Amino acid sequence: MENFSLVKVKWSEHRERLKPFIDEIGLKADDPQLYTNIDKACSNEWAFLFLADEGFTVLRPRAKNNINYIEISVAYCSSGDVTSHFVPLVYAIAKKTDAQFIEFLTVRKGVRKIAKRAGLTYHGQHQHLAIWRYYL
């Protein structure tokens, strides 16, 4: 595997450049408010933008029932293999926190094979999106 890294950057410096990518992901996920929600979360520092050579991800610390986790709000990789490239990197970031797992939702059916190889566990559906978790 190539050497990839994620670097935390200021949302305000990249938001307009990333909007078309996030809008496209929102369109595929049938979530027309995806960019608006991410913009609000990042602008208020509820979520954080990380850049890599081949793409980006937005991570949001969450808590539910006193269980802390990291939500991958959106991820984009120009090679198309988001799961293989970003899960190990997000795992390294999450291990520095008190998160118990990483979670993301996806509309993409092909993620099932890749996700299982990456150690992710399927946790059902939310509307039409599959929920995947990686326990730390």
C-alpha positions in Angstrom: 0.0 0.0 0.0 1.2 3.5 -0.8 2.0 5.9 2.0 -1.0 8.1 2.6 -1.5 10.7 5.3 -4.4 13.0 6.4 -3.7 16.5 7.5 -6.2 18.6 9.5 -6.8 21.9 7.8 -9.1 24.9 8.1 -12.5 24.3 6.5 -12.8 28.0 5.5 -9.8 27.7 3.2 -11.1 24.7 1.2 -14.9 24.8 1.5 -15.6 26.3 -2.0 -13.2 24.0 -3.8 -14.6 20.9 -2.1 -18.3 21.9 -2.6 -18.7 20.2 -6.0 -17.3 16.9 -4.7 -19.6 17.0 -1.6 -22.6 18.0 -3.7 -22.0 15.0 -6.0 -21.7 12.6 -3.0 -24.9 14.2 -1.6 -26.7 13.6 -5.0 -25.7 9.9 -5.0 -26.8 9.5 -1.4 -30.1 11.3 -2.0 -29.0 13.9 0.6 -29.4 17.4 -1.0 -28.5 19.0 2.3 -25.1 17.2 2.7 -22.9 20.2 1.8 -25.0 22.6 4.0 -24.9 20.2 7.0 -21.1 19.7 6.6 -20.5 23.4 6.1 -22.4 24.2 9.3 -20.6 21.5 11.3 -17.2 22.4 10.1 -17.8 26.2 10.4 -18.9 25.6 14.0 -16.0 23.2 14.7 -18.3 20.3 15.4 -16.6 18.5 12.5 -13.1 18.7 11.0 -11.7 18.6 7.5 -8.7 16.4 6.8 -6.9 16.5 3.4 -4.8 13.8 1.7 -3.0 13.8 -1.7 -5.9 11.9 -3.3 -8.9 13.4 -1.5 -10.4 14.4 1.8 -12.6 13.4 4.7 -14.7 15.2 7.2 -14.6 13.7 10.7 -17.1 14.5 13.4 -16.7 13.4 17.1 -20.1 12.0 18.3 -21.6 10.5 21.5 -24.6 8.3 21.9 -25.7 6.7 25.1 -22.4 7.8 26.7 -20.4 6.0 23.9 -18.0 8.2 22.0 -17.3 7.5 18.3 -16.0 9.2 15.2 -18.4 9.7 12.3 -17.0 9.9 8.8 -19.4 12.6 7.6 -18.0 12.5 4.0 -15.0 11.1 2.3 -13.7 11.4 -1.3 -10.8 9.8 -3.0 -9.9 10.5 -6.6 -8.9 6.8 -7.1 -12.4 5.8 -5.9 -11.2 3.5 -3.1 -12.2 5.6 -0.1 -12.5 2.6 2.3 -9.0 1.2 1.7 -7.3 4.5 1.7 -9.0 6.3 4.6 -10.1 3.8 7.1 -6.6 3.0 8.3 -5.8 6.8 8.5 -9.1 7.6 10.4 -8.3 4.6 12.7 -5.0 6.2 13.6 -6.7 9.5 14.4 -9.5 7.9 16.3 -7.1 5.9 18.5 -5.8 9.3 19.8 -9.3 10.0 21.2 -11.6 8.1 23.5 -13.7 6.9 20.6 -14.9 3.3 20.8 -15.6 3.0 17.0 -15.6 4.7 13.7 -18.9 4.9 11.8 -20.0 5.8 8.3 -23.1 5.5 6.2 -23.0 4.8 2.5 -25.4 4.2 -0.4 -22.7 2.3 -2.4 -23.4 -1.4 -2.6 -19.8 -2.3 -3.6 -18.6 -1.2 -0.2 -19.7 -4.6 1.4 -16.7 -6.6 0.1 -14.1 -3.9 0.7 -15.5 -3.0 4.1 -15.3 -6.6 5.4 -11.7 -6.9 4.2 -11.0 -3.6 6.0 -12.4 -4.9 9.3 -15.7 -3.0 9.2 -18.9 -4.5 10.6 -22.3 -4.0 9.0 -24.8 -2.4 11.4 -28.0 -2.3 9.5 -29.7 0.5 7.5 -30.6 4.1 8.1 -33.2 5.0 5.5 -31.5 3.7 2.3 -27.9 4.0 3.6 -25.9 1.1 5.0 -24.3 1.7 8.4 -20.7 0.4 8.8 -18.5 0.5 12.0 -14.9 -0.2 12.8 -14.4 -1.0 16.4 -11.2 0.3 18.0 
